[in-house]
Each structure stands twice: as C-alpha cells, then as structure tokens.
Amino acid sequence: MAARVGILGHLIVVAVLLRCGAAADTYYVGDDMAWSVPPAGAAAYSLWAGEKSFELGDTVVFNWTGDHTVAKVSKDVYDNCTTANVLANDTQSTSPVTYTLNSTEPQYFICTIGTHCSLGQKVTITISSASSLDAVTTMFLSVMAISFLISMKIS
C-alpha cells in the first residue's frame, strides 16, 4: 500500500512539473523591425514568427511608433484584411500592447490603419507542437493517477 502511495506521489509531482516547469517567454513582434509596415512585405512577419517556438502562457508584445494599431482577428479577416468587420474595442491603438497566448489555436493579428494589413503588417502566432505534447503528457499522467486512485479504493 505504501509503495502505491509513493508511486502516486511521484506521478503527481511529474504531472505538475510538466505543466508548470517551463517559464513563459516574452516575444517582441518583429524584433528590431517592431510593429510596422514591413519594407519586404508580408513575408517579414511570417519569417519572424516561423523562427519562434511559441508556447501556451507566452506573451507577445507589439511595439510601434507612428500611426498603427493592433487587433486580434479571425482567420477570414486576417486573410482578406477586411478591417470593416473589426470591432473598435478589439483594436488597440496605444503602444505597447501585450497579448498572452492562452489557446492552442492559431492567433491572428493585423494593423487596421489604411492599407497596412494588405502591405504585410499582419502576423499569425501558432503554438508549437511541443507545447501541445506537454499538455497531452500531463493529461495522460493525470488519467494514470486517477486510475491508480480508483484501483486503490477498489482493492
């Protein structure tokens, strides 16, 4: 019985460490380019985001000078740069703006000023598969721990 409790304790500790072990990172969108109309066009932010490994709990910071905004939008709005459908309270106009990545779904951001979005001032943030794997591992260990507790109660 004591051995079972010891194993259960270890499983719970491992699950907690996997869930909370990694510290969240902060990413500054565009790095030195910041949040601006990219001189190289839409590829600039795609390349920037592609070099990052975003995880749940990370934050992305949009810094800019001049006339820009940032809005978190749907994929359709992102793809078509249809800023008419973006609600005013979804648009941030004072830099810096920080978003916490709290979903494994891709997150889409655009600038709503004039043609900035169609000129490439937009970015997709995608959570890395490693982050999703950690969540699956944590869930698996939690299920194992619950199954173990149930089997102890039955015994």
N, C-alpha and C positions, 0 to 999 in steps of 0.2 A: 504494500500500500504506500509506504513512504517513497519507494522508488518511482511509483506512478506520479505522485505529487511533485517529485523533483523534476521529472521529465516535463510535466505540465508547466512548471515554473520556467524551465528553460525555453519551452515553446512560446510562452507569453513574452518573455524577455526578447527573444529573437523577433517576434512579430512587431513589438513596439520599436525596437531598434531599426528594423527595416522601414517602418512607417515614418519615424521621426529622425532617423540617423543623419540624413543629408541636410545640410543647411541650405536655405533658399538663396538663390543668386539674384543679383540685380543687373539688368541689361539696359544699356542706353541705346535707344533705337538709332541706328545709323552710325554709331560710334562718333568719330570726328566729323562726319557729314551732318550729324544731328538730324532733326526732322525738318526737311526742306525739299523743294523740288529738286530731284537728283539730276545733275548735269548729264549723266549717262542714261537717263530714262528709267523705266520700270525695273530693269534688271538689277539696279543698285540695291534696293531693299530686299529683293529675292535672294541675291547673293549674300547679303548681310545675315539674313535670317537662316539661310542654309548652312552657315558656318557655326551656328549656335546649337546648343543642346538644351532646349527649354524643358523645364520640369514643373510639375504641379507645385504651387507655392512661390515660384519665382516671380519677380516683378519686372515689368518693362517700363522704362521712363522715356517719355517723349519730351525733348528739349528743343526749343526753337527761338529764333529772334525774327522779327518782322511779322507779316500778316499770314498766319497759319492757324489751323485748328487741328484737333484730332477727334475722331468719332469711331466708336466701336460699332460695326455694322454687320449686316447679314452677308452671306456669300454673294447673293444676287446684286446687292447694292455695290459691293466691292468689285465684282466682275464688270459691272456696267457703269460704275462711277455715277450712279443716279442719286445725287445729293438731295434732290427734292423730297425724297422719302425719309430723310434722316431727321429725327425729332430734335428740336432745339436743346432739350435737356440731355440728349445723348452726345452733344457736341461740346467739347472743352476748348476754350479759346485763350486760356491763360497758362503759359508755360512756367514750370514743368508740369506734366500730367503723368501720374503713375497708375498702372493697372496691375493687379495681382492675377496671375494665371491660376484660375480655380476650376478649370474644366479641361478634360482631355480632348475636347472638340477643337478644331482649328478656330482661331480668333482672328477677325479681320478688322483692320484699322485703315482709315483714309483721312486725308485733309479735305475739308468741304469748301475751301475757298476756290472760286472760279474753276479753272481747268487744272488745278494742281493734281487732283487724283488721276485724270487722264494723262497727265505728263509724268506719272510714275510715283507720286507721293502717296503710296499705299503699301501696306505690309501685311503679310499673313504670318501669324505666330502658331507654330504647330508643336505640341508637346511630344517629346521624344518617346520612342517605343520603350526605352529602358525604364522610364518613369511609370508607364503603364504596366510593365513587367513587375516592378516593385509592388504595385497595388495588387496584382494577381497573386504574387507570392505571399503578401500579407494576408489576403483573403484566404488562401489555401491553408496557411498556418493557423488562422483563426478557426476555420472549419475543423481542422485536425484537433485543436484544443477543445472545442465544444464537443466533438465526437468522443474524445477521451473522457471528458467530464461525465457525459451521458453513460458511457460504459462503466465508469466507476460507480455511479449511482445504481446501476442495474446489478453489479456484482455483489 
